[in-house]
Amino acid sequence: MRDLHCARIRERWCIRGMGMSPVEGHVEVKRDGAFLLPRNAKNAGSQEPEREQWGKKVEFLLAVIGFAVDLGNVWRFPYICYQNGGGAFLIPYVVMLVFGGLPLFYMELALGQFHHSGCITLWKRVCPMLKGVGYAICVIDIYMGMYYNTIIGWALYYLIASFTTQLPWTNCDNPWNVNCSKLNCSAYLNETIDANDTALGFGSPAQQFFDRQVLSKHLSTGISDIGDVKWDLALCLLAVFLLVYFSIWKGVRSTGVVVWFTATVPYVVLLILLVRGVTLPGSYNGIMYYLTPKWEKLKEVKVWGPPIPSVPHVRFAPFFTASCVVLQVWTDAASQIFFSLGPGFGTLIALSSYNKFHNNCYRDALFTSTVNCLTSFLAGFVIFSVLGYMAHCQGKSVEDVGKSEGPGLVFVVYPEAIASMTGSVFWSIVFFIMLITLGIDSTFGGLEAMITGLCDEYPRLLGKRRELFVAVLLVLIYLPALSTTTYGGVYVVELLNAYGPSIAILFVVFVESAGICWIYGASNFCNDITQMLGFAPSLFWRICWTCISPVFILVIFVMTLWEHENLVGYPSWANGVGWVLTASSITFIPAYILYMFTVTPGSFRQRLVKMVKPEKDSRKEGERRYLKDPEDTHDHATTSV
């Protein structure tokens, strides 16, 4: 009975959308609940051109996985995990995934697929006054493209340098070495290194190769004097931009081909490195340090601001004392989940907008988010097996050799370990190929969000000239990105990373989730999903979207602002520029609201109503898209999940 009822509903939508009677429509309902339309009715009622779609479902999945699984899975998650209790960290991590990250991830996939539009045009069909959210995302993606591609350029530099008989960071006999201490494994097994070497300016060959040869930051005194462009790095950055261009210039046609390589190679390399890592002496200690639960960490608190002294003989003193502390592990888990899954950058919306209308994005959200988290967990084994090996060689604890995170881990610590392995050249080539492929599909995913959003919003000006538009856009990003390839470019990278996307994206995602869940309404959003997938989201998703997800991201945003500190060693003007970068994207949201309020006619109340009312009825839009894919059968189960 349920299948027959669904079929009748679909038939009624179909006939009503074409303006025909049931006899004129000749709608044939199949046994599986799908239906066929008359041949002449396939594009009835639709004046929009056919939107490009993924050639295969697996290409979309690979693109989403490639975007979500990035360098942070390798250089941040393992560090955050062992710092916050090892195996015990998985408890808050999974909790934050289920109640915070996954609902936002699912929401963006469903939004893009239902409305078939990018991060700007989408808001006209949801809440027009929040179109500034889309423009803010575009600005954030520009900042991401400026410095994230530079980090990939560093990996490319290392890859090229690895094609030699001996890795250049193996010894201290190179022109760039000054006060160099041979800190590799063999040195620690055969000689004693002075503990004051670091204080006297000594560094390992790997550290000096990164600082003095790759970056040449010793030729810069800081952000105030970044020096000239380092042209070998500039060429590496140019190569990265060329790779990005030819990955996205044709839209999903070119992206769908590229992701077969960029999204799968990291897993092959991770497995190879894992097998090699667990066979190294001391690897067991590293892995056990990574996994051993430290349950006391789950109760560890961090003071917000100056501590509030407890007041004796006051009934509510414990409440006021506790109000200035926060469970550090849980906040780290929330931040890691959010930045790992990547909602808010517009990429998930853009990629899913090229799906078929009836694609089961619910199942896709569960699958891809699970793969992303498992990849982070797998990367922890790869990293800590090698850290255990280094600790064994150097006679130190794993904690002492594993203090680095971010670029320091993948460009200094891990290469130093590779240099002491048998077949070091091969392992270096394999490792940096993995880093490049991890980063490249994440960066072109972010740029695709901006390109799709602008092409959808300006189809005649940009959409019809996509290849030229992408080329001009990448040139305009590459030119200012050259500042990150100067002698002091690492300071520019740090400034962009601290102020460009990290704070602004949290505010943008909060406004996005509040706009969808509170203004457009979670019930309307659930109705859209029901119309698209054929089953209604369960009570769990409704509660998450209505109550938990917006609060989840708001808490992260407030805590990030509270804990934010100016960059150490940077002049006040540089930190001021950083806050300007943050404001440059966020300002688009209130600015567009003010603009729309100004140009909208009517009284104050009438203006507000028009500003929040969708320009196109979402239900009718869903019916129209239903008609565009009449032979696209529902890829779902007929149950509420």
Buried (B, 14 or more C-beta within 10 A) or exposed (E): EEEEEBBEEBBBBBBEBBEBEEEEBEBEBEEEBBBBBBEEBEBBBEEEEEBEBBEEBEBBBBBBBBBBBBBBBBBBBBBBBBBBBBBBBBBBBEBBBBBBBBBBBBBBBBBBBBBBBBBBBBBBBBBBBBBBBBBBBBBBBBBBBBBBBBBBBBBBBBBBBBEEEEBBBBBBEBEBBEEBBBBBBEBBEEEEBEEEBBEEEBBBBBBBBBBBBBBBBEBBEEBEEBBEBBEBBBBBBBBBBEBBBBBBBBBBEBBBBBBBBBBBBBBEBBEBBBEBBBEBEBBBBBBBBBBEBBEEBBEBEBEBEEEBEEEEEEEEBEEEBEEBBBBBBBBBBBBBBBBBBBBBBBBBBBBBBBBBBBBBBBBBBBBBBEBBBEBBBBBBBBBBBBBBBBBBBBEEEBEEBBEBBBBBBBBBBBBBBBBBBEEBBBBBBBBBBBBBBBBBBBBBBBBBBBBBBBBBBBBEEBBEEBEEBBBEBBEEBBEEBBBBBBBBBBBBBBBBBBBBBBBBBBBBBBBBBBBBBEBBBBEBBBBBBBBBBBBBBEEEBBBBBBEBBBBBBBBBBEBBEEEBEBBEEBEEEBBEBBEEBBEBBBBBBEEBBEBBBEEBEEEEEEBBEBBBEBEEEBEEBBBBBBBBBBEBBBBBEEEEB
